[in-house]
Amino acid sequence: MSLSIEIQKAILQALQESVELSNFTDGEIAENAPSAFSRPYVTLGPSSFVEANSDGIKSRSETLQIDCWPTNGSSSAEAKRMVDLAYDVLNNPNLVLPSPYAFCFCQVELSRTVELPAGQGVKGVLQITVTAEDHR
């Protein structure tokens, strides 16, 4: 069992349970990008973590990137709407982690839209930090 994997599962579940975001993306919210897309979807990007132990409690702050891909990468307005919907889900959610882990908090550190290189369009990006305890 890995705390990082459990955090990613909880983030995906929270995003997938959002009725608005699921409707907007036609349910295409996944860990990895599909090989081709014709409608908007959301994926997990890179992640990293640092141990944040305090007072004998083992904990971790995990930073994850959430990527919002608009229809064919063309619509800045669509990317911004997807970022707004994902932000609403991920800014201060109540994530559920299995024992022996305990969710502490989640905060959106960054939300923006960016142009992709070589005229490939735009995407939305959120950077979140999740802090959780490991009671093993």
N, CA, C and O atoms as a GROMACS GRO file, in nm:
protein
  544
    1MET      N    1   0.085  -0.117   0.000
    1MET     CA    2   0.000   0.000   0.000
    1MET      C    3   0.090   0.124   0.000
    1MET      O    4   0.191   0.129   0.071
    2SER      N    5   0.054   0.223  -0.079
    2SER     CA    6   0.133   0.345  -0.092
    2SER      C    7   0.045   0.466  -0.065
    2SER      O    8  -0.064   0.479  -0.121
    3LEU      N    9   0.091   0.554   0.021
    3LEU     CA   10   0.015   0.675   0.050
    3LEU      C   11  -0.003   0.760  -0.075
    3LEU      O   12  -0.111   0.816  -0.096
    4SER      N   13   0.099   0.769  -0.158
    4SER     CA   14   0.088   0.847  -0.281
    4SER      C   15  -0.021   0.793  -0.372
    4SER      O   16  -0.099   0.870  -0.428
    5ILE      N   17  -0.027   0.661  -0.387
    5ILE     CA   18  -0.130   0.601  -0.471
    5ILE      C   19  -0.269   0.624  -0.413
    5ILE      O   20  -0.363   0.653  -0.487
    6GLU      N   21  -0.282   0.612  -0.282
    6GLU     CA   22  -0.412   0.633  -0.218
    6GLU      C   23  -0.458   0.778  -0.231
    6GLU      O   24  -0.577   0.804  -0.248
    7ILE      N   25  -0.365   0.872  -0.224
    7ILE     CA   26  -0.399   1.014  -0.244
    7ILE      C   27  -0.448   1.034  -0.388
    7ILE      O   28  -0.549   1.100  -0.409
    8GLN      N   29  -0.377   0.978  -0.485
    8GLN     CA   30  -0.419   0.992  -0.624
    8GLN      C   31  -0.557   0.932  -0.647
    8GLN      O   32  -0.640   0.991  -0.716
    9LYS      N   33  -0.583   0.814  -0.589
    9LYS     CA   34  -0.715   0.753  -0.601
    9LYS      C   35  -0.823   0.845  -0.544
    9LYS      O   36  -0.929   0.861  -0.604
   10ALA      N   37  -0.796   0.904  -0.428
   10ALA     CA   38  -0.894   0.991  -0.364
   10ALA      C   39  -0.921   1.117  -0.447
   10ALA      O   40  -1.034   1.162  -0.457
   11ILE      N   41  -0.815   1.172  -0.507
   11ILE     CA   42  -0.831   1.290  -0.593
   11ILE      C   43  -0.914   1.254  -0.716
   11ILE      O   44  -1.006   1.327  -0.752
   12LEU      N   45  -0.882   1.142  -0.780
   12LEU     CA   46  -0.960   1.099  -0.897
   12LEU      C   47  -1.106   1.076  -0.860
   12LEU      O   48  -1.196   1.117  -0.933
   13GLN      N   49  -1.130   1.012  -0.747
   13GLN     CA   50  -1.267   0.986  -0.704
   13GLN      C   51  -1.342   1.116  -0.682
   13GLN      O   52  -1.458   1.129  -0.723
   14ALA      N   53  -1.279   1.212  -0.617
   14ALA     CA   54  -1.344   1.342  -0.593
   14ALA      C   55  -1.379   1.410  -0.725
   14ALA      O   56  -1.488   1.464  -0.740
   15LEU      N   57  -1.286   1.408  -0.820
   15LEU     CA   58  -1.312   1.469  -0.950
   15LEU      C   59  -1.424   1.396  -1.025
   15LEU      O   60  -1.511   1.459  -1.084
   16GLN      N   61  -1.420   1.263  -1.021
   16GLN     CA   62  -1.521   1.183  -1.091
   16GLN      C   63  -1.659   1.197  -1.030
   16GLN      O   64  -1.759   1.184  -1.100
   17GLU      N   65  -1.666   1.223  -0.899
   17GLU     CA   66  -1.794   1.238  -0.831
   17GLU      C   67  -1.857   1.375  -0.851
   17GLU      O   68  -1.972   1.397  -0.813
   18SER      N   69  -1.783   1.467  -0.909
   18SER     CA   70  -1.838   1.599  -0.938
   18SER      C   71  -1.932   1.588  -1.058
   18SER      O   72  -1.889   1.560  -1.170
   19VAL      N   73  -2.060   1.609  -1.034
   19VAL     CA   74  -2.159   1.597  -1.140
   19VAL      C   75  -2.129   1.698  -1.252
   19VAL      O   76  -2.133   1.662  -1.370
   20GLU      N   77  -2.100   1.822  -1.214
   20GLU     CA   78  -2.074   1.925  -1.316
   20GLU      C   79  -1.952   1.892  -1.402
   20GLU      O   80  -1.957   1.901  -1.524
   21LEU      N   81  -1.842   1.853  -1.337
   21LEU     CA   82  -1.720   1.822  -1.412
   21LEU      C   83  -1.739   1.696  -1.496
   21LEU      O   84  -1.694   1.691  -1.611
   22SER      N   85  -1.804   1.595  -1.441
   22SER     CA   86  -1.829   1.472  -1.517
   22SER      C   87  -1.918   1.499  -1.638
   22SER      O   88  -1.894   1.446  -1.746
   23ASN      N   89  -2.020   1.581  -1.620
   23ASN     CA   90  -2.107   1.616  -1.732
   23ASN      C   91  -2.029   1.694  -1.838
   23ASN      O   92  -2.044   1.670  -1.958
   24PHE      N   93  -1.945   1.786  -1.794
   24PHE     CA   94  -1.868   1.870  -1.886
   24PHE      C   95  -1.770   1.786  -1.969
   24PHE      O   96  -1.750   1.813  -2.087
   25THR      N   97  -1.711   1.684  -1.906
   25THR     CA   98  -1.609   1.602  -1.973
   25THR      C   99  -1.666   1.471  -2.027
   25THR      O  100  -1.592   1.388  -2.078
   26ASP      N  101  -1.794   1.453  -2.015
   26ASP     CA  102  -1.857   1.327  -2.056
   26ASP      C  103  -1.798   1.209  -1.978
   26ASP      O  104  -1.789   1.098  -2.029
   27GLY      N  105  -1.758   1.236  -1.854
   27GLY     CA  106  -1.704   1.132  -1.768
   27GLY      C  107  -1.559   1.097  -1.793
   27GLY      O  108  -1.506   1.003  -1.733
   28GLU      N  109  -1.492   1.171  -1.881
   28GLU     CA  110  -1.352   1.140  -1.913
   28GLU      C  111  -1.259   1.209  -1.814
   28GLU      O  112  -1.203   1.316  -1.840
   29ILE      N  113  -1.244   1.144  -1.700
   29ILE     CA  114  -1.155   1.190  -1.594
   29ILE      C  115  -1.075   1.067  -1.554
   29ILE      O  116  -1.131   0.971  -1.501
   30ALA      N  117  -0.944   1.070  -1.579
   30ALA     CA  118  -0.864   0.948  -1.560
   30ALA      C  119  -0.722   0.983  -1.517
   30ALA      O  120  -0.679   1.099  -1.522
   31GLU      N  121  -0.651   0.880  -1.474
   31GLU     CA  122  -0.511   0.899  -1.435
   31GLU      C  123  -0.425   0.934  -1.555
   31GLU      O  124  -0.340   1.022  -1.548
   32ASN      N  125  -0.448   0.865  -1.667
   32ASN     CA  126  -0.367   0.884  -1.787
   32ASN      C  127  -0.454   0.931  -1.903
   32ASN      O  128  -0.575   0.907  -1.907
   33ALA      N  129  -0.391   0.998  -1.997
   33ALA     CA  130  -0.463   1.051  -2.113
   33ALA      C  131  -0.501   0.940  -2.210
   33ALA      O  132  -0.423   0.848  -2.233
   34PRO      N  133  -0.622   0.949  -2.267
   34PRO     CA  134  -0.657   0.856  -2.374
   34PRO      C  135  -0.570   0.884  -2.496
   34PRO      O  136  -0.514   0.992  -2.509
   35SER      N  137  -0.558   0.787  -2.586
   35SER     CA  138  -0.470   0.803  -2.701
   35SER      C  139  -0.517   0.913  -2.796
   35SER      O  140  -0.435   0.980  -2.858
   36ALA      N  141  -0.647   0.933  -2.807
   36ALA     CA  142  -0.700   1.041  -2.891
   36ALA      C  143  -0.822   1.096  -2.821
   36ALA      O  144  -0.892   1.023  -2.750
   37PHE      N  145  -0.849   1.224  -2.840
   37PHE     CA  146  -0.967   1.280  -2.775
   37PHE      C  147  -1.040   1.373  -2.869
   37PHE      O  148  -0.979   1.442  -2.951
   38SER      N  149  -1.171   1.375  -2.855
   38SER     CA  150  -1.252   1.466  -2.935
   38SER      C  151  -1.341   1.551  -2.846
   38SER      O  152  -1.419   1.633  -2.895
   39ARG      N  153  -1.330   1.531  -2.716
   39ARG     CA  154  -1.408   1.612  -2.622
   39ARG      C  155  -1.319   1.644  -2.503
   39ARG      O  156  -1.210   1.587  -2.493
   40PRO      N  157  -1.357   1.730  -2.415
   40PRO     CA  158  -1.270   1.764  -2.302
   40PRO      C  159  -1.249   1.647  -2.206
   40PRO      O  160  -1.338   1.562  -2.190
   41TYR      N  161  -1.131   1.643  -2.143
   41TYR     CA  162  -1.106   1.543  -2.040
   41TYR      C  163  -1.006   1.599  -1.938
   41TYR      O  164  -0.941   1.700  -1.963
   42VAL      N  165  -0.997   1.530  -1.824
   42VAL     CA  166  -0.910   1.571  -1.714
   42VAL      C  167  -0.819   1.452  -1.680
   42VAL      O  168  -0.865   1.338  -1.673
   43THR      N  169  -0.690   1.481  -1.660
   43THR     CA  170  -0.594   1.376  -1.622
   43THR      C  171  -0.507   1.424  -1.506
   43THR      O  172  -0.498   1.543  -1.477
   44LEU      N  173  -0.443   1.328  -1.443
   44LEU     CA  174  -0.343   1.360  -1.342
   44LEU      C  175  -0.210   1.381  -1.412
   44LEU      O  176  -0.175   1.307  -1.504
   45GLY      N  177  -0.136   1.481  -1.368
   45GLY     CA  178  -0.003   1.507  -1.422
   45GLY      C  179   0.102   1.459  -1.323
   45GLY      O  180   0.076   1.368  -1.244
   46PRO      N  181   0.219   1.518  -1.327
   46PRO     CA  182   0.328   1.477  -1.238
   46PRO      C  183   0.294   1.504  -1.091
   46PRO      O  184   0.208   1.586  -1.059
   47SER      N  185   0.364   1.432  -1.004
   47SER     CA  186   0.347   1.454  -0.861
   47SER      C  187   0.481   1.442  -0.791
   47SER      O  188   0.576   1.384  -0.844
   48SER      N  189   0.488   1.498  -0.672
   48SER     CA  190   0.607   1.487  -0.588
   48SER      C  191   0.561   1.498  -0.443
   48SER      O  192   0.450   1.543  -0.416
   49PHE      N  193   0.647   1.457  -0.350
   49PHE     CA  194   0.609   1.470  -0.210
   49PHE      C  195   0.730   1.498  -0.124
   49PHE      O  196   0.844   1.472  -0.162
   50VAL      N  197   0.702   1.550  -0.007
   50VAL     CA  198   0.802   1.567   0.098
   50VAL      C  199   0.743   1.514   0.227
   50VAL      O  200   0.623   1.529   0.253
   51GLU      N  201   0.829   1.453   0.306
   51GLU     CA  202   0.784   1.408   0.438
   51GLU      C  203   0.769   1.531   0.527
   51GLU      O  204   0.849   1.625   0.519
   52ALA      N  205   0.667   1.530   0.609
   52ALA     CA  206   0.639   1.646   0.695
   52ALA      C  207   0.609   1.598   0.837
   52ALA      O  208   0.505   1.631   0.894
   53ASN      N  209   0.701   1.520   0.893
   53ASN     CA  210   0.679   1.461   1.024
   53ASN      C  211   0.684   1.566   1.134
   53ASN      O  212   0.766   1.658   1.130
   54SER      N  213   0.594   1.552   1.232
   54SER     CA  214   0.588   1.648   1.341
   54SER      C  215   0.534   1.580   1.466
   54SER      O  216   0.437   1.504   1.459
   55ASP      N  217   0.597   1.607   1.578
   55ASP     CA  218   0.552   1.553   1.707
   55ASP      C  219   0.532   1.402   1.704
   55ASP      O  220   0.439   1.350   1.764
   56GLY      N  221   0.620   1.332   1.633
   56GLY     CA  222   0.615   1.188   1.628
   56GLY      C  223   0.508   1.132   1.534
   56GLY      O  224   0.489   1.010   1.529
   57ILE      N  225   0.439   1.218   1.461
   57ILE     CA  226   0.337   1.173   1.365
   57ILE      C  227   0.398   1.179   1.226
   57ILE      O  228   0.443   1.284   1.180
   58LYS      N  229   0.397   1.066   1.159
   58LYS     CA  230   0.451   1.057   1.023
   58LYS      C  231   0.347   1.113   0.926
   58LYS      O  232   0.232   1.067   0.924
   59SER      N  233   0.387   1.212   0.847
   59SER     CA  234   0.294   1.270   0.750
   59SER      C  235   0.368   1.304   0.622
   59SER      O  236   0.491   1.300   0.615
   60ARG      N  237   0.288   1.339   0.522
   60ARG     CA  238   0.344   1.368   0.390
   60ARG      C  239   0.263   1.480   0.327
   60ARG      O  240   0.140   1.485   0.340
   61SER      N  241   0.333   1.570   0.258
   61SER     CA  242   0.268   1.670   0.174
   61SER      C  243   0.296   1.632   0.030
   61SER      O  244   0.410   1.634  -0.016
   62GLU      N  245   0.190   1.596  -0.040
   62GLU     CA  246   0.200   1.548  -0.179
   62GLU      C  247   0.148   1.658  -0.271
   62GLU      O  248   0.036   1.707  -0.253
   63THR      N  249   0.228   1.695  -0.369
   63THR     CA  250   0.187   1.796  -0.467
   63THR      C  251   0.156   1.724  -0.598
   63THR      O  252   0.238   1.646  -0.648
   64LEU      N  253   0.038   1.750  -0.652
   64LEU     CA  254  -0.006   1.687  -0.776
   64LEU      C  255  -0.048   1.793  -0.875
   64LEU      O  256  -0.096   1.901  -0.838
   65GLN      N  257  -0.030   1.761  -1.001
   65GLN     CA  258  -0.078   1.847  -1.109
   65GLN      C  259  -0.201   1.783  -1.170
   65GLN      O  260  -0.203   1.662  -1.196
   66ILE      N  261  -0.303   1.862  -1.193
   66ILE     CA  262  -0.425   1.819  -1.260
   66ILE      C  263  -0.429   1.892  -1.393
   66ILE      O  264  -0.421   2.015  -1.396
   67ASP      N  265  -0.441   1.818  -1.503
   67ASP     CA  266  -0.443   1.878  -1.636
   67ASP      C  267  -0.585   1.874  -1.693
   67ASP      O  268  -0.650   1.770  -1.690
   68CYS      N  269  -0.630   1.987  -1.743
   68CYS     CA  270  -0.764   2.001  -1.803
   68CYS      C  271  -0.747   2.028  -1.952
   68CYS      O  272  -0.696   2.133  -1.992
   69TRP      N  273  -0.790   1.932  -2.032
   69TRP     CA  274  -0.770   1.937  -2.177
   69TRP      C  275  -0.902   1.972  -2.246
   69TRP      O  276  -0.993   1.890  -2.246
   70PRO      N  277  -0.914   2.091  -2.304
   70PRO     CA  278  -1.038   2.129  -2.372
   70PRO      C  279  -1.053   2.056  -2.505
   70PRO      O  280  -0.961   1.989  -2.551
   71THR      N  281  -1.168   2.068  -2.565
   71THR     CA  282  -1.196   2.003  -2.693
   71THR      C  283  -1.088   2.037  -2.795
   71THR      O  284  -1.070   2.153  -2.832
   72ASN      N  285  -1.016   1.935  -2.839
   72ASN     CA  286  -0.909   1.950  -2.938
   72ASN      C  287  -0.808   2.058  -2.903
   72ASN      O  288  -0.740   2.110  -2.991
   73GLY      N  289  -0.797   2.092  -2.775
   73GLY     CA  290  -0.697   2.187  -2.730
   73GLY      C  291  -0.715   2.329  -2.776
   73GLY      O  292  -0.623   2.410  -2.768
   74SER      N  293  -0.836   2.362  -2.826
   74SER     CA  294  -0.851   2.490  -2.894
   74SER      C  295  -0.914   2.603  -2.813
   74SER      O  296  -0.895   2.720  -2.846
   75SER      N  297  -0.986   2.572  -2.709
   75SER     CA  298  -1.067   2.673  -2.645
   75SER      C  299  -1.013   2.717  -2.509
   75SER      O  300  -1.015   2.640  -2.413
   76SER      N  301  -0.965   2.841  -2.503
   76SER     CA  302  -0.919   2.896  -2.377
   76SER      C  303  -1.035   2.909  -2.278
   76SER      O  304  -1.018   2.882  -2.159
   77ALA      N  305  -1.151   2.950  -2.326
   77ALA     CA  306  -1.268   2.964  -2.239
   77ALA      C  307  -1.309   2.828  -2.182
   77ALA      O  308  -1.344   2.818  -2.064
   78GLU      N  309  -1.304   2.725  -2.264
   78GLU     CA  310  -1.339   2.591  -2.217
   78GLU      C  311  -1.237   2.543  -2.113
   78GLU      O  312  -1.276   2.484  -2.013
   79ALA      N  313  -1.108   2.568  -2.136
   79ALA     CA  314  -1.004   2.530  -2.040
   79ALA      C  315  -1.026   2.602  -1.908
   79ALA      O  316  -1.012   2.542  -1.801
   80LYS      N  317  -1.059   2.731  -1.913
   80LYS     CA  318  -1.083   2.808  -1.790
   80LYS      C  319  -1.204   2.755  -1.715
   80LYS      O  320  -1.203   2.748  -1.592
   81ARG      N  321  -1.309   2.716  -1.787
   81ARG     CA  322  -1.428   2.660  -1.722
   81ARG      C  323  -1.394   2.528  -1.653
   81ARG      O  324  -1.439   2.503  -1.542
   82MET      N  325  -1.314   2.445  -1.718
   82MET     CA  326  -1.273   2.318  -1.659
   82MET      C  327  -1.189   2.341  -1.533
   82MET      O  328  -1.205   2.271  -1.433
   83VAL      N  329  -1.099   2.438  -1.539
   83VAL     CA  330  -1.017   2.472  -1.422
   83VAL      C  331  -1.107   2.518  -1.307
   83VAL      O  332  -1.087   2.477  -1.193
   84ASP      N  333  -1.205   2.602  -1.337
   84ASP     CA  334  -1.298   2.648  -1.233
   84ASP      C  335  -1.372   2.531  -1.169
   84ASP      O  336  -1.386   2.525  -1.047
   85LEU      N  337  -1.420   2.437  -1.251
   85LEU     CA  338  -1.493   2.322  -1.198
   85LEU      C  339  -1.403   2.234  -1.111
   85LEU      O  340  -1.443   2.190  -1.003
   86ALA      N  341  -1.281   2.207  -1.158
   86ALA     CA  342  -1.187   2.126  -1.081
   86ALA      C  343  -1.146   2.199  -0.953
   86ALA      O  344  -1.131   2.136  -0.848
   87TYR      N  345  -1.129   2.330  -0.961
   87TYR     CA  346  -1.094   2.409  -0.842
   87TYR      C  347  -1.203   2.394  -0.736
   87TYR      O  348  -1.173   2.372  -0.618
   88ASP      N  349  -1.329   2.404  -0.777
   88ASP     CA  350  -1.439   2.391  -0.683
   88ASP      C  351  -1.437   2.256  -0.611
   88ASP      O  352  -1.473   2.247  -0.494
   89VAL      N  353  -1.395   2.153  -0.681
   89VAL     CA  354  -1.389   2.019  -0.622
   89VAL      C  355  -1.270   2.006  -0.526
   89VAL      O  356  -1.283   1.948  -0.419
   90LEU      N  357  -1.155   2.061  -0.565
   90LEU     CA  358  -1.030   2.031  -0.496
   90LEU      C  359  -0.985   2.134  -0.393
   90LEU      O  360  -0.891   2.106  -0.318
   91ASN      N  361  -1.048   2.248  -0.385
   91ASN     CA  362  -1.008   2.345  -0.285
   91ASN      C  363  -1.082   2.314  -0.155
   91ASN      O  364  -1.200   2.347  -0.140
   92ASN      N  365  -1.013   2.252  -0.063
   92ASN     CA  366  -1.066   2.216   0.068
   92ASN      C  367  -1.169   2.103   0.065
   92ASN      O  368  -1.273   2.116   0.129
   93PRO      N  369  -1.144   1.994  -0.006
   93PRO     CA  370  -1.239   1.883  -0.006
   93PRO      C  371  -1.223   1.799   0.120
   93PRO      O  372  -1.128   1.818   0.197
   94ASN      N  373  -1.312   1.707   0.141
   94ASN     CA  374  -1.299   1.610   0.250
   94ASN      C  375  -1.269   1.475   0.186
   94ASN      O  376  -1.359   1.394   0.165
   95LEU      N  377  -1.142   1.452   0.156
   95LEU     CA  378  -1.101   1.328   0.091
   95LEU      C  379  -1.102   1.213   0.190
   95LEU      O  380  -1.074   1.231   0.309
   96VAL      N  381  -1.135   1.095   0.141
   96VAL     CA  382  -1.137   0.976   0.224
   96VAL      C  383  -1.019   0.888   0.185
   96VAL      O  384  -1.005   0.848   0.069
   97LEU      N  385  -0.934   0.858   0.282
   97LEU     CA  386  -0.821   0.769   0.262
   97LEU      C  387  -0.841   0.645   0.348
   97LEU      O  388  -0.895   0.654   0.458
   98PRO      N  389  -0.798   0.528   0.297
   98PRO     CA  390  -0.814   0.406   0.377
   98PRO      C  391  -0.717   0.402   0.494
   98PRO      O  392  -0.611   0.466   0.490
   99SER      N  393  -0.753   0.329   0.596
   99SER     CA  394  -0.664   0.307   0.710
   99SER      C  395  -0.539   0.233   0.660
   99SER      O  396  -0.553   0.140   0.580
  100PRO      N  397  -0.422   0.269   0.702
  100PRO     CA  398  -0.382   0.345   0.819
  100PRO      C  399  -0.355   0.493   0.792
  100PRO      O  400  -0.285   0.559   0.870
  101TYR      N  401  -0.409   0.546   0.683
  101TYR     CA  402  -0.383   0.684   0.645
  101TYR      C  403  -0.497   0.774   0.692
  101TYR      O  404  -0.610   0.730   0.710
  102ALA      N  405  -0.464   0.901   0.712
  102ALA     CA  406  -0.566   0.998   0.753
  102ALA      C  407  -0.546   1.127   0.674
  102ALA      O  408  -0.437   1.184   0.673
  103PHE      N  409  -0.650   1.171   0.608
  103PHE     CA  410  -0.648   1.296   0.532
  103PHE      C  411  -0.643   1.414   0.629
  103PHE      O  412  -0.715   1.416   0.728
  104CYS      N  413  -0.558   1.512   0.599
  104CYS     CA  414  -0.550   1.634   0.681
  104CYS      C  415  -0.613   1.752   0.606
  104CYS      O  416  -0.711   1.810   0.652
  105PHE      N  417  -0.556   1.786   0.490
  105PHE     CA  418  -0.614   1.895   0.411
  105PHE      C  419  -0.563   1.890   0.268
  105PHE      O  420  -0.464   1.824   0.237
  106CYS      N  421  -0.634   1.961   0.182
  106CYS     CA  422  -0.598   1.976   0.042
  106CYS      C  423  -0.617   2.121   0.005
  106CYS      O  424  -0.719   2.182   0.039
  107GLN      N  425  -0.520   2.176  -0.063
  107GLN     CA  426  -0.528   2.316  -0.103
  107GLN      C  427  -0.482   2.332  -0.247
  107GLN      O  428  -0.382   2.274  -0.288
  108VAL      N  429  -0.557   2.411  -0.323
  108VAL     CA  430  -0.514   2.445  -0.458
  108VAL      C  431  -0.409   2.554  -0.447
  108VAL      O  432  -0.436   2.663  -0.395
  109GLU      N  433  -0.289   2.525  -0.494
  109GLU     CA  434  -0.178   2.620  -0.486
  109GLU      C  435  -0.170   2.710  -0.609
  109GLU      O  436  -0.123   2.823  -0.602
  110LEU      N  437  -0.218   2.655  -0.723
  110LEU     CA  438  -0.205   2.726  -0.849
  110LEU      C  439  -0.315   2.679  -0.943
  110LEU      O  440  -0.343   2.559  -0.951
  111SER      N  441  -0.378   2.771  -1.012
  111SER     CA  442  -0.472   2.735  -1.119
  111SER      C  443  -0.452   2.835  -1.232
  111SER      O  444  -0.451   2.956  -1.211
  112ARG      N  445  -0.437   2.781  -1.354
  112ARG     CA  446  -0.411   2.869  -1.468
  112ARG      C  447  -0.438   2.796  -1.599
  112ARG      O  448  -0.454   2.674  -1.602
  113THR      N  449  -0.441   2.874  -1.705
  113THR     CA  450  -0.443   2.816  -1.839
  113THR      C  451  -0.311   2.853  -1.905
  113THR      O  452  -0.257   2.962  -1.883
  114VAL      N  453  -0.260   2.762  -1.985
  114VAL     CA  454  -0.132   2.783  -2.050
  114VAL      C  455  -0.142   2.748  -2.198
  114VAL      O  456  -0.217   2.659  -2.237
  115GLU      N  457  -0.066   2.821  -2.279
  115GLU     CA  458  -0.056   2.787  -2.421
  115GLU      C  459   0.044   2.674  -2.438
  115GLU      O  460   0.151   2.675  -2.376
  116LEU      N  461   0.009   2.579  -2.521
  116LEU     CA  462   0.099   2.468  -2.550
  116LEU      C  463   0.193   2.510  -2.663
  116LEU      O  464   0.160   2.598  -2.742
  117PRO      N  465   0.309   2.447  -2.671
  117PRO     CA  466   0.406   2.486  -2.775
  117PRO      C  467   0.356   2.455  -2.916
  117PRO      O  468   0.268   2.371  -2.937
  118ALA      N  469   0.413   2.524  -3.010
  118ALA     CA  470   0.393   2.500  -3.154
  118ALA      C  471   0.246   2.504  -3.196
  118ALA      O  472   0.202   2.425  -3.279
  119GLY      N  473   0.171   2.597  -3.138
  119GLY     CA  474   0.033   2.616  -3.180
  119GLY      C  475  -0.059   2.498  -3.151
  119GLY      O  476  -0.158   2.479  -3.222
  120GLN      N  477  -0.027   2.420  -3.049
  120GLN     CA  478  -0.108   2.302  -3.016
  120GLN      C  479  -0.229   2.336  -2.930
  120GLN      O  480  -0.299   2.246  -2.884
  121GLY      N  481  -0.255   2.463  -2.907
  121GLY     CA  482  -0.372   2.502  -2.831
  121GLY      C  483  -0.340   2.541  -2.688
  121GLY      O  484  -0.232   2.592  -2.659
  122VAL      N  485  -0.436   2.515  -2.600
  122VAL     CA  486  -0.422   2.552  -2.459
  122VAL      C  487  -0.464   2.434  -2.371
  122VAL      O  488  -0.526   2.338  -2.418
  123LYS      N  489  -0.428   2.443  -2.244
  123LYS     CA  490  -0.479   2.350  -2.144
  123LYS      C  491  -0.487   2.423  -2.012
  123LYS      O  492  -0.422   2.526  -1.992
  124GLY      N  493  -0.568   2.369  -1.923
  124GLY     CA  494  -0.578   2.422  -1.787
  124GLY      C  495  -0.492   2.337  -1.695
  124GLY      O  496  -0.479   2.216  -1.714
  125VAL      N  497  -0.434   2.402  -1.595
  125VAL     CA  498  -0.346   2.332  -1.501
  125VAL      C  499  -0.382   2.376  -1.359
  125VAL      O  500  -0.397   2.495  -1.331
  126LEU      N  501  -0.395   2.278  -1.271
  126LEU     CA  502  -0.407   2.306  -1.128
  126LEU      C  503  -0.294   2.234  -1.058
  126LEU      O  504  -0.259   2.122  -1.094
  127GLN      N  505  -0.238   2.298  -0.959
  127GLN     CA  506  -0.139   2.234  -0.874
  127GLN      C  507  -0.199   2.232  -0.735
  127GLN      O  508  -0.234   2.336  -0.679
  128ILE      N  509  -0.210   2.112  -0.678
  128ILE     CA  510  -0.269   2.098  -0.546
  128ILE      C  511  -0.169   2.034  -0.451
  128ILE      O  512  -0.080   1.961  -0.493
  129THR      N  513  -0.186   2.062  -0.324
  129THR     CA  514  -0.106   1.997  -0.221
  129THR      C  515  -0.200   1.929  -0.122
  129THR      O  516  -0.290   1.992  -0.066
  130VAL      N  517  -0.178   1.800  -0.103
  130VAL     CA  518  -0.256   1.720  -0.009
  130VAL      C  519  -0.162   1.680   0.104
  130VAL      O  520  -0.053   1.629   0.080
  131THR      N  521  -0.205   1.703   0.226
  131THR     CA  522  -0.129   1.659   0.342
  131THR      C  523  -0.207   1.547   0.411
  131THR      O  524  -0.327   1.560   0.437
  132ALA      N  525  -0.137   1.438   0.439
  132ALA     CA  526  -0.200   1.322   0.502
  132ALA      C  527  -0.104   1.259   0.600
  132ALA      O  528   0.017   1.272   0.588
  133GLU      N  529  -0.161   1.191   0.698
  133GLU     CA  530  -0.083   1.121   0.800
  133GLU      C  531  -0.076   0.972   0.768
  133GLU      O  532  -0.169   0.915   0.711
  134ASP      N  533   0.034   0.912   0.807
  134ASP     CA  534   0.055   0.768   0.791
  134ASP      C  535   0.067   0.710   0.931
  134ASP      O  536   0.167   0.734   0.999
  135HIS      N  537  -0.032   0.633   0.974
  135HIS     CA  538  -0.034   0.579   1.111
  135HIS      C  539   0.014   0.436   1.120
  135HIS      O  540  -0.025   0.361   1.210
  136ARG      N  541   0.100   0.397   1.026
  136ARG     CA  542   0.158   0.261   1.035
  136ARG      C  543   0.265   0.258   1.140
  136ARG      O  544   0.325   0.153   1.164
   0.00000   0.00000   0.00000
